[in-house]
Amino acid sequence: MNGYTVLLKWDDGASKWYALNDDIPIVLEDASLDTLIDRVKMAAPELLELNGQPHKDIHLLFKMERQAVIA
């Protein structure tokens, strides 16, 4: 099994989530976190195959990061 950690970051200015991973490599964006995760799950195997990486039995770990300033 091949494991990858995908970082999900919120951009307040753009009001979008971003999915990032340099090993796959993948950079996607979406306003919906659930939709973004679904898009990553669909795109990751294809991107890995295109880059000559093993693309079966992939384990994706999603880590979310969102910051808030409270005044």
C-alpha positions in Angstrom: 0.0 0.0 0.0 1.2 3.5 -0.9 0.5 6.2 1.6 0.3 10.0 1.0 -0.7 12.8 3.3 -2.7 15.5 1.6 -2.8 18.9 3.3 -6.2 20.7 3.1 -5.8 24.5 3.7 -8.4 27.1 3.9 -7.8 30.5 2.1 -10.0 33.2 3.7 -9.4 35.7 0.9 -10.5 33.3 -1.8 -13.1 31.5 0.3 -11.7 28.1 -0.9 -10.0 25.0 0.3 -6.8 23.9 -1.3 -5.5 20.3 -1.4 -1.7 20.0 -1.7 0.8 17.2 -1.9 4.2 17.3 -3.7 4.7 13.5 -3.9 1.5 12.8 -6.0 1.9 15.8 -7.2 -1.5 17.5 -6.7 -2.9 21.0 -6.2 -6.7 21.4 -6.3 -9.1 23.9 -5.0 -12.8 24.0 -4.2 -15.2 25.9 -2.0 -16.5 22.7 -0.5 -14.3 20.5 1.7 -16.2 17.3 0.9 -16.1 18.0 -2.8 -12.4 18.7 -2.7 -11.7 15.4 -0.9 -13.8 13.6 -3.5 -11.8 15.3 -6.3 -8.5 14.3 -4.7 -9.6 10.7 -4.4 -10.5 10.7 -8.1 -7.4 12.6 -9.4 -4.7 11.0 -7.3 -4.5 7.5 -9.0 -4.5 9.1 -12.5 -1.7 11.6 -11.5 0.4 8.9 -9.9 0.0 6.7 -13.1 1.0 9.6 -15.3 4.1 10.1 -13.2 5.1 6.4 -13.3 4.2 5.9 -9.6 2.3 2.9 -8.2 -1.3 3.9 -8.4 -3.2 0.9 -6.9 -4.1 0.5 -3.2 -3.4 4.1 -2.3 -3.9 5.3 1.3 -4.7 9.0 1.5 -4.5 10.8 4.9 -6.2 14.2 4.8 -5.0 16.8 7.3 -7.0 20.0 7.5 -5.6 23.3 8.5 -7.7 26.4 9.1 -6.7 29.4 11.1 -8.9 31.9 12.8 -8.1 35.3 14.3 -10.4 36.2 17.3 -10.2 39.8 18.4 
